[in-house]
């Protein structure tokens, strides 16, 4: 696909640095994301599509489940364009629910299952999902948020599934005993308001369902943090997601082999995992080794037993695996390629992980608004320390000055990184003004300050956004500040990033108490923990007499 409007200076010098077998342009696959399951089933019906802790689903079984769920959704009244919120970890139910929603013509809205009820209400208000699919453990929060949102959301069905229902025998039978002992046994009865996903699929007729979606239709609404604290939702079309999956395949340029597997420890509710692990695996016909949460020893065991070829992740994950005290007992040599994203990759970690596995590890870059990957270091060619690498095939990138945000700067000069390509979103759901602020003439303004070398390697040097990135997850300081100031003793709060070795950075809060009021740092951290997902909770709270402010009274976070 040709990219329009290239100025004479935009000679795209990075193309000369591509690996020899990587094309300059890609052809965006036709159709919709759910078509990937149909095509994989046609090519290899008996091949293993999903392996969830030993419970295996073939491509034919996956496609059948997607058909059944799409038909069930239509029976529950979902119409093309209707939204379905997903509150699930990385598991077979997520894949079925996402693709089934899209096959029915709906729009999936993946949400972090750790979100609190307050956080869910904001997203449900924005997206008005016709129904939800949730893990049974989080059903109370999802149902509570829907009730609090009111309107049609309050009476909408919540399709529920338990982890035990997706496990292989005999673990499936033993799980309830362990869950009861640990206080985690919260099954939800199969009713019209809370249909159980396995039972719903079993009582729904089989048979192919023609996809009701089109390539240019929204496929997902991806929550992404904003500097205002209120989440925005990137509208990514089927074409966006298929394009980025094809770009990943072109960049890795590997010949598929029978039995190829992808170690899927990334959360699928995050766009990184959804595209780089789930969608790309389906497109390439690979087995997805699904892990519901990241646990280093579980990753080690899975890698040693199931011999994955690919392991996308974040530096915090690779460090936890490499530094695990029993890492040396496991054979990780099947891993050939690791694409690291969401945070800077240190040269030391790169060396240590490659020495332990023999894999080739490369750092990339992306953002939710671009589906997500736009840059990556070459797999075989030169990997430059501290660089996010080169723009993907069919992707253009430029650095513009920080004053006008329009004049292209010289190599080596810092400015805002802009990108464009077939993976760039349509815009923010229901936010035309914010869309216009970041999408200009086809260019996406990333909010990141970067430089580019003469030969096309890009480096991120700062952020215009105030976001704190905790292990790859975005935290908006203002959202945390609003929770802190909701405490009766807090008059002012400022939240800033604090460096942390494993997570890259974590939130740190500085608070000013109201006159005559008292509160301890531990009390304020506990207050945040009841109102925010765990990764947003400040690791440290300091109490001060005052905060640095501007002449209009705005807290100056950079001086905190």
C-alpha positions in Angstrom: 0.0 0.0 0.0 1.5 3.3 -1.0 1.7 6.1 1.5 0.7 9.5 0.1 2.3 12.9 0.5 6.1 12.4 0.9 8.1 15.6 0.8 11.4 15.6 -1.0 13.3 15.5 2.3 11.2 12.5 3.4 13.4 10.0 1.5 12.7 7.5 4.2 16.4 6.7 4.9 15.4 3.8 7.2 14.5 1.6 4.2 18.2 1.1 3.5 18.5 -0.4 7.0 15.8 -3.0 6.6 16.7 -6.6 6.8 17.0 -8.0 3.2 13.9 -10.1 3.4 11.6 -7.3 4.8 9.4 -5.5 2.2 9.1 -1.7 2.1 5.3 -1.9 1.7 2.7 -4.4 2.8 -0.6 -5.4 1.3 -3.3 -5.0 3.9 -5.3 -8.3 4.2 -8.9 -8.0 3.0 -11.8 -8.8 5.3 -12.3 -8.5 9.0 -10.4 -9.7 12.1 -12.7 -12.6 12.8 -11.9 -13.9 9.4 -8.5 -14.9 10.7 -10.1 -17.8 12.7 -12.1 -18.9 9.7 -9.0 -18.9 7.4 -6.9 -20.8 10.0 -9.6 -23.4 10.4 -9.7 -23.9 6.6 -5.9 -24.3 6.4 -5.4 -26.5 9.5 -8.6 -27.6 11.2 -6.9 -30.0 13.5 -4.0 -27.8 14.5 -3.9 -26.4 18.0 -5.1 -22.8 18.1 -5.2 -22.3 21.9 -3.4 -24.0 24.7 -4.6 -22.8 28.1 -2.6 -24.5 30.8 -3.0 -27.8 28.9 -6.6 -27.4 27.7 -6.3 -27.4 23.9 -8.6 -25.9 21.3 -8.2 -26.7 17.6 -8.6 -24.1 14.9 -11.9 -25.8 13.8 -13.2 -25.8 17.4 -12.3 -22.1 17.8 -14.0 -21.1 14.6 -17.1 -23.1 15.7 -17.2 -21.4 19.1 -16.8 -18.0 17.4 -19.8 -18.8 15.2 -21.9 -19.9 18.1 -21.1 -16.9 20.2 -21.9 -14.5 17.2 -25.3 -16.3 16.8 -26.0 -16.1 20.5 -25.2 -12.4 20.6 -27.6 -11.8 17.7 -30.2 -13.8 19.6 -29.7 -11.5 22.6 -30.3 -8.5 20.4 -26.9 -7.3 19.5 -27.0 -5.3 16.3 -24.1 -4.2 14.0 -22.2 -1.4 15.7 -23.3 -2.5 19.2 -20.7 -2.6 21.8 -19.7 -5.6 24.0 -17.4 -4.9 26.9 -14.9 -7.7 27.8 -13.6 -8.1 31.4 -11.3 -11.1 31.0 -7.7 -12.1 31.4 -5.8 -13.8 28.6 -7.8 -17.0 28.2 -9.8 -18.8 25.5 -13.0 -17.0 26.5 -11.4 -13.7 25.6 -10.5 -14.9 22.1 -14.0 -16.4 21.5 -15.8 -13.3 22.9 -13.7 -10.8 20.9 -14.0 -12.6 17.6 -17.6 -13.6 18.1 -18.5 -10.0 18.9 -16.8 -8.9 15.6 -18.4 -11.7 13.6 -21.8 -10.5 14.8 -20.9 -7.0 13.6 -20.3 -5.6 17.1 -17.5 -3.6 18.5 -15.4 -5.2 21.3 -14.3 -3.0 24.2 -11.5 -4.8 26.1 -11.3 -3.6 29.7 -8.7 -4.5 32.4 -10.5 -7.0 34.7 -8.7 -5.3 37.7 -10.5 -2.0 37.2 -12.5 -0.9 40.2 -16.2 -0.1 39.9 -15.5 3.6 39.7 -13.2 3.1 36.7 -15.7 0.9 35.0 -18.5 3.3 35.3 -16.5 5.9 33.3 -15.9 3.5 30.5 -19.5 2.1 30.5 -20.8 5.6 30.4 -18.7 6.4 27.3 -19.3 3.2 25.3 -22.8 2.1 26.4 -22.2 -1.6 25.9 -25.2 -3.7 24.9 -23.9 -6.5 27.1 -20.7 -7.6 28.8 -18.6 -10.8 29.1 -16.8 -11.1 32.5 -14.8 -13.5 34.6 -17.1 -14.7 37.4 -14.7 -13.2 40.0 -15.2 -9.7 38.7 -19.0 -10.0 37.9 -20.0 -8.1 41.1 -17.9 -5.1 40.0 -19.2 -5.2 36.4 -22.8 -5.6 37.4 -22.4 -2.8 40.0 -20.8 -0.5 37.4 -23.6 -1.2 35.0 -26.2 -0.5 37.6 -24.5 2.7 38.6 -24.3 3.8 35.0 -28.0 3.4 34.8 -30.2 3.4 31.7 -30.2 0.4 29.4 -26.8 -0.6 30.8 -28.4 -1.5 34.2 -30.5 -4.3 32.7 -28.1 -5.7 30.1 -26.9 -9.3 30.4 -23.5 -10.1 31.7 -22.2 -13.4 30.2 -20.0 -15.1 32.8 -17.2 -17.6 32.7 -15.0 -19.2 35.4 -11.3 -20.0 35.0 -12.1 -23.5 36.1 -14.5 -24.0 33.1 -11.6 -23.5 30.7 -9.0 -25.7 32.4 -8.3 -29.4 31.5 -9.4 -32.3 33.6 -8.6 -33.1 36.3 -7.4 -29.6 37.2 -10.9 -28.4 36.4 -12.4 -30.6 39.1 -9.8 -29.7 41.7 -9.8 -26.0 41.1 -13.0 -25.3 43.1 -11.6 -27.0 46.2 -8.5 -24.8 46.1 -10.5 -21.7 45.3 -12.9 -22.2 48.2 -9.9 -22.5 50.6 -8.5 -19.2 49.3 -11.9 -17.4 49.3 -11.9 -17.1 45.5 -14.8 -19.3 44.7 -17.5 -17.0 43.4 -19.5 -18.9 40.8 -22.4 -17.1 39.0 -25.6 -19.0 38.3 -26.6 -19.6 34.7 -29.6 -17.3 34.3 -31.0 -15.1 31.4 -29.3 -12.1 33.1 -26.0 -14.0 33.7 -25.7 -16.7 31.1 -22.7 -19.0 31.5 -20.5 -18.9 28.5 -19.9 -22.7 28.1 -23.7 -23.4 28.5 -24.6 -20.6 26.2 -22.3 -22.0 23.5 -23.6 -25.5 24.0 -27.2 -24.6 23.6 -26.6 -22.3 20.5 -26.9 -23.9 17.1 -23.7 -24.7 15.2 -23.1 -23.7 11.6 -21.2 -20.9 9.8 -22.2 -17.3 10.5 -21.4 -14.8 7.8 -19.5 -11.8 9.3 -21.7 -8.8 9.6 -18.7 -6.5 9.8 -16.8 -4.6 7.1 -13.1 -3.9 6.9 -13.5 -0.2 7.6 -15.9 -0.7 10.6 -14.6 -0.3 14.2 -13.3 -3.6 15.5 -12.4 -2.5 19.0 -12.5 0.6 21.2 -9.2 0.4 23.1 -9.1 2.4 26.4 -6.0 4.6 26.6 -5.0 7.0 29.3 -5.2 10.7 28.8 -3.5 13.7 30.5 -6.9 14.8 31.7 -7.3 11.7 33.8 -10.5 10.7 31.9 -9.9 7.7 29.7 -10.2 8.0 25.9 -11.0 5.1 23.6 -9.0 4.6 20.4 -11.3 3.5 17.6 -9.3 0.8 15.7 -10.9 -0.7 12.6 -10.6 -4.2 11.3 -8.3 -2.8 8.6 -6.1 -1.2 11.3 -5.6 -4.4 13.2 -5.1 -6.6 10.2 -2.6 -4.1 8.8 -0.5 -4.1 12.0 -0.6 -7.9 12.2 0.6 -8.1 8.6 3.4 -5.6 9.4 4.6 -7.7 12.3 4.7 -10.7 10.1 6.6 -8.8 7.4 9.1 -7.5 9.9 9.8 -10.9 11.5 10.0 -12.4 8.0 10.0 -16.0 9.4 8.9 -19.0 7.5 6.1 -20.7 9.5 6.8 -24.3 10.7 4.4 -27.0 11.9 3.9 -26.7 15.6 5.0 -23.1 15.9 3.8 -21.6 19.2 3.6 -18.1 20.7 4.1 -17.6 24.4 1.2 -15.3 25.3 2.0 -13.8 28.7 0.9 -10.3 27.7 -2.7 -9.3 28.7 -5.0 -9.4 25.7 -7.1 -6.5 27.1 -4.0 -4.4 26.2 -3.5 -3.6 22.5 0.1 -4.9 22.6 -1.0 -8.4 23.5 -4.1 -8.3 21.4 -2.2 -7.6 18.2 1.3 -8.9 18.6 0.3 -12.1 20.3 -3.3 -12.9 19.5 -4.0 -11.5 16.0 -0.5 -12.2 14.6 -0.7 -15.8 15.9 -4.0 -16.4 14.2 -2.7 -14.9 11.0 0.4 -17.1 11.1 -1.4 -20.2 12.1 0.5 -20.5 15.4 -0.6 -22.0 18.7 -1.2 -19.4 21.4 0.1 -20.6 24.8 -2.3 -18.6 26.9 -1.3 -17.5 30.4 -4.0 -15.7 32.4 -1.5 -13.7 34.4 2.3 -13.2 34.3 4.0 -15.5 36.8 7.8 -16.0 36.1 7.9 -19.7 37.1 4.7 -20.4 35.0 6.4 -18.8 32.0 9.5 -20.9 32.6 7.6 -24.1 32.9 5.5 -23.4 29.8 8.5 -22.4 27.7 10.3 -25.6 28.7 7.4 -27.9 28.1 5.7 -26.4 25.0 8.8 -25.0 23.2 7.5 -21.7 21.9 9.3 -20.0 19.1 8.1 -16.4 19.9 7.8 -14.5 23.2 6.7 -10.9 23.0 6.8 -9.0 26.2 7.9 -6.0 28.3 11.3 -5.5 29.9 9.7 -6.1 33.4 8.7 -9.6 32.2 12.0 -10.5 30.7 13.8 -9.3 33.8 11.6 -11.4 36.1 12.2 -14.5 34.0 16.0 -14.0 33.6 16.4 -13.2 37.3 14.3 -16.0 38.6 16.4 -18.2 41.0 15.4 -21.4 39.2 15.7 -20.0 35.6 18.8 -22.2 35.0 16.8 -25.4 35.5 14.6 -24.7 32.4 15.5 -25.1 28.8 14.4 -21.9 27.0 16.4 -22.5 23.8 13.3 -22.9 21.6 12.7 -19.2 21.8 14.0 -17.5 18.7 12.5 -14.0 18.8 11.5 -11.6 21.5 9.9 -8.2 20.6 10.2 -6.0 23.6 7.9 -3.0 24.0 6.1 -0.7 26.5 9.3 0.5 28.2 13.0 1.1 27.4 15.0 -2.1 27.1 18.4 -1.9 28.8 21.4 -3.4 27.0 22.3 -5.4 30.1 18.9 -7.1 30.2 19.1 -7.7 26.4 22.4 -9.4 26.8 21.4 -11.5 29.8 18.2 -12.8 28.2 19.8 -13.6 24.9 22.5 -15.5 26.7 19.9 -17.6 28.6 17.8 -18.4 25.6 19.8 -17.9 22.4 16.9 -15.7 21.2 17.2 -12.5 19.3 15.6 -9.7 21.3 14.7 -6.4 19.7 13.1 -3.2 21.1 10.1 -1.7 19.4 7.7 1.2 19.9 4.0 1.7 19.6 0.9 3.3 21.1 -2.8 2.3 21.4 -3.7 4.9 18.7 -1.6 3.0 16.2 -2.8 -0.5 16.8 0.0 -0.4 18.3 3.4 -1.0 16.6 5.0 1.6 14.5 8.8 1.1 15.0 11.1 -1.8 15.7 14.8 -2.6 15.5 15.9 -5.0 12.8 15.8 -8.7 13.8 19.0 -9.5 11.9 20.5 -6.1 11.2 21.9 -3.4 13.4 20.2 -3.0 16.8 21.1 0.4 18.2 21.2 0.8 22.0 18.5 3.2 23.3 16.8 3.3 19.9 13.2 2.2 19.2 14.4 1.3 15.7 13.0 1.9 12.3 9.5 2.6 11.1 7.5 -0.5 10.0 6.8 -1.2 6.3 4.1 1.1 4.9 4.7 3.4 7.9 6.1 6.9 7.7 7.5 8.9 10.6 8.8 12.4 11.1 10.0 14.7 13.9 8.4 18.2 14.1 9.4 21.2 16.2 7.8 21.6 19.6 6.6 25.2 19.0 4.4 24.9 15.8 4.1 21.1 15.8 4.3 21.3 12.0 7.9 22.1 10.8 10.1 19.1 10.3 13.3 19.4 12.2 16.8 18.3 11.2 18.3 14.9 12.2 19.4 14.8 15.8 17.2 17.7 16.8 14.4 16.8 19.3 10.8 17.3 18.5 7.4 15.6 18.6 7.2 12.2 16.9 4.5 11.9 14.3 3.5 8.7 12.4 1.1 7.6 9.7 0.2 4.4 8.1 -2.6 1.9 7.7 -2.5 0.9 11.4 -3.3 4.4 12.7 -6.7 4.7 14.4 -9.8 6.4 13.0 -10.0 8.7 16.1 -11.2 8.8 19.7 -14.7 7.4 20.2 -17.1 10.3 20.7 -14.2 12.9 21.0 -14.0 14.9 17.8 -12.1 17.7 19.4 -9.4 15.4 20.9 -9.3 13.5 17.6 -8.6 16.7 15.7 -5.8 17.6 18.1 -3.8 14.4 17.4 -4.8 13.5 13.8 -3.7 16.1 11.2 -3.5 15.4 7.5 -3.2 11.7 8.2 -0.4 12.2 10.7 -0.8 11.0 14.3 0.9 13.2 16.9 2.2 10.7 19.5 3.0 13.2 22.3 6.5 11.7 22.6 9.6 13.8 22.1 12.1 12.0 19.9 15.1 12.3 17.6 16.0 10.6 14.4 19.5 9.7 13.1 20.6 10.5 9.6 20.0 6.9 8.6 16.5 6.6 10.1 16.9 5.2 13.7 14.5 6.9 16.1 15.0 7.5 19.8 12.4 8.6 22.4 14.0 11.2 24.7 11.0 12.6 26.7 7.2 12.7 26.8 4.9 15.7 26.2 2.2 13.7 28.0 2.2 13.5 31.8 1.5 9.8 31.6 3.3 7.5 34.0 4.0 4.1 32.3 4.1 1.3 34.9 5.3 -1.9 33.3 3.7 -0.9 30.0 0.4 0.3 31.5 -0.6 4.0 31.4 -1.4 5.9 34.5 -2.8 9.4 34.3 -1.5 11.5 37.2 -4.6 13.6 37.4 -6.8 10.5 37.9 -4.7 9.5 40.9 -4.7 13.1 42.2 -8.5 13.2 42.0 -8.8 10.1 44.1 -6.3 11.4 46.7 -8.2 14.7 47.0 -11.4 12.9 47.4 -10.0 11.9 50.9 -11.5 14.3 53.4 -8.0 15.1 54.8 -6.3 16.0 51.5 -6.3 19.6 50.2 -3.8 19.2 47.3 -2.1 16.3 45.6 0.6 15.9 42.9 1.5 12.6 41.3 4.7 12.1 39.4 6.8 9.2 38.1 9.4 7.6 40.3 12.0 5.4 38.7 11.7 1.7 39.6 14.0 -1.0 38.3 11.4 -3.7 37.5 8.5 -1.6 36.4 10.5 1.3 34.7 8.5 3.9 36.7 5.8 3.9 39.3 3.5 6.6 40.8 4.7 8.8 43.7 2.4 11.2 45.4 3.0 14.4 47.3 0.0 15.7 49.4 -0.9 18.7 51.4 -3.4 18.1 54.2 -6.3 20.3 55.1 -5.7 22.5 58.2 -6.6 20.6 61.3 -6.9 17.3 59.5 -4.6 14.3 59.9 -3.8 11.3 57.7 -0.9 8.9 57.3 0.8 8.0 54.1 -0.3 4.4 54.6 -3.9 5.5 55.0 -3.8 7.5 51.8 -2.3 4.5 49.9 -5.1 2.3 51.2 -7.6 4.9 50.1 -6.2 4.8 46.6 -6.1 0.9 46.6 -9.9 0.9 47.1 -10.6 3.2 44.2 -7.9 2.4 41.6 -6.4 -0.6 39.9 -3.3 -1.9 41.6 -0.8 -0.5 39.1 -2.2 3.0 39.6 -1.7 3.1 43.3 1.2 5.3 44.5 4.1 3.4 45.8 5.1 6.3 48.1 3.1 9.2 49.6 4.9 12.2 51.0 3.2 14.9 53.2 4.3 18.5 52.7 3.2 21.9 53.8 2.8 23.2 50.3 3.2 22.3 46.6 5.0 24.4 43.9 2.4 26.2 41.8 2.3 28.4 38.8 1.0 32.0 38.8 -2.5 30.7 38.0 -2.3 28.1 40.8 -1.5 25.0 38.7 0.6 22.5 40.5 4.0 22.2 38.7 4.6 18.5 38.7 8.1 18.8 37.2 9.2 20.7 40.3 7.7 18.1 42.7 
